[in-house]
């Protein structure tokens, strides 16, 4: 069986589509309105155009929030106490996204500290 360029393109497209769908992307035709608004502050995190140019794949989700080391004055008693001691070396206010012990404020597990 002779493999043509068109067959190679189709196979590449199928591999690409399978990979993108497995990673949480959704397929849209290029002339569609892709995403407007969304619930819970969702946004387009990433977009890719298919190798044949007919589809757009979008990954929609909530952008990650940066970890806060210290809260503004008056919002957290622990942060205020560390500020009063002039101590910069203390657990961050927000737990790490990889926290293994409940994602508590000022967590001291190996992932957060």
C-alpha positions, 0 to 999 in steps of 0.5 A: 500500500502506497502512503500518500502525503494526504494520508500522512496528514490525516494520520498526523491530525488524528494523533494530534487530536487524540493527544489534545483531547486527552490533555483536556482541550475541546475542539471547535470549528474555526468560524465558531465563537469559541468562548465567552464568559464562562462560569466561575471565572473560567478563561481560555488557558491555551489554544492550538490550531489543528495541523489541517487548519480546520479546527481550533482546540481550546483548554478552558479553566480557571487560571491559577492564583499566585501563592501569597506569602503574607496577607495584608495587615489585619487579615491574618493573625499569624501573618500579623504576628510574624510581621511584628517579629520582623520575621521574613522566614515563615510558612506562606499564607497559602498552601502549595497546590501540591500540599499533601496535608489538607492545604491549610494556611501556613502549612508546614508539610514538605511540599508547602515549606 
